[in-house]
Amino acid sequence: MSEQIPADPVLERYIADVDASLLIENLKLTPEQRLLKLIELQSFASELRRAGETLRE
């Protein structure tokens, strides 16, 4: 007999907001492509941070 583990309400709340299509699309990429995407995102975040600092000066 297999017992079912009760659902965790916190986990269920997070799962409701997960876009599975984004996960699926990212899994289609090679590890190298995923890393390049991450590097591009980090570069963009740095650029936004610098722009924000410039505006606050």
TABEL-V279386 format. One record per residue. RES is the residue in one letter. PHI is phi in radians with two decimals (999 if undefined). PSI is psi in whole degrees, -180 to 180 (none if undefined). OMEGA is omega in whole degrees, 0 to 359 (* if undefined). Layout:
res={RES;RES}
phi={PHI;PHI}
psi={PSI;PSI}
omega={OMEGA;OMEGA}
//
This chain:
res={M;S;E;Q;I;P;A;D;P;V;L;E;R;Y;I;A;D;V;D;A;S;L;L;I;E;N;L;K;L;T;P;E;Q;R;L;L;K;L;I;E;L;Q;S;F;A;S;E;L;R;R;A;G;E;T;L;R;E}
phi={999;-1.76;-1.54;-1.57;-1.39;-1.08;-1.19;-1.53;-1.05;-1.18;-1.08;-1.05;-1.15;-1.20;-1.05;-1.06;-1.72;-1.49;-1.59;-1.08;-1.11;-1.18;-1.09;-1.09;-1.10;-1.18;-1.24;-1.34;-1.42;-1.31;-0.97;-1.11;-1.10;-1.12;-1.14;-1.09;-1.10;-1.12;-1.08;-1.08;-1.14;-1.14;-1.13;-1.10;-1.10;-1.12;-1.09;-1.11;-1.08;-1.09;-1.10;-1.11;-1.12;-1.11;-1.15;-1.38;-1.30}
psi={132;123;139;137;133;145;138;118;-33;-47;-43;-37;-42;-41;-34;-28;3;128;99;-29;-35;-40;-45;-44;-41;-33;-17;-18;154;162;-39;-43;-39;-41;-42;-40;-41;-44;-43;-42;-41;-38;-43;-42;-40;-41;-44;-41;-45;-42;-41;-42;-40;-42;-34;-12;none}
omega={181;178;176;177;179;180;177;183;179;179;179;180;179;181;180;183;181;177;183;181;177;177;181;180;179;179;176;181;174;176;179;179;178;179;178;177;179;179;178;180;179;178;178;179;178;179;178;180;179;180;178;179;179;180;182;181;*}
//
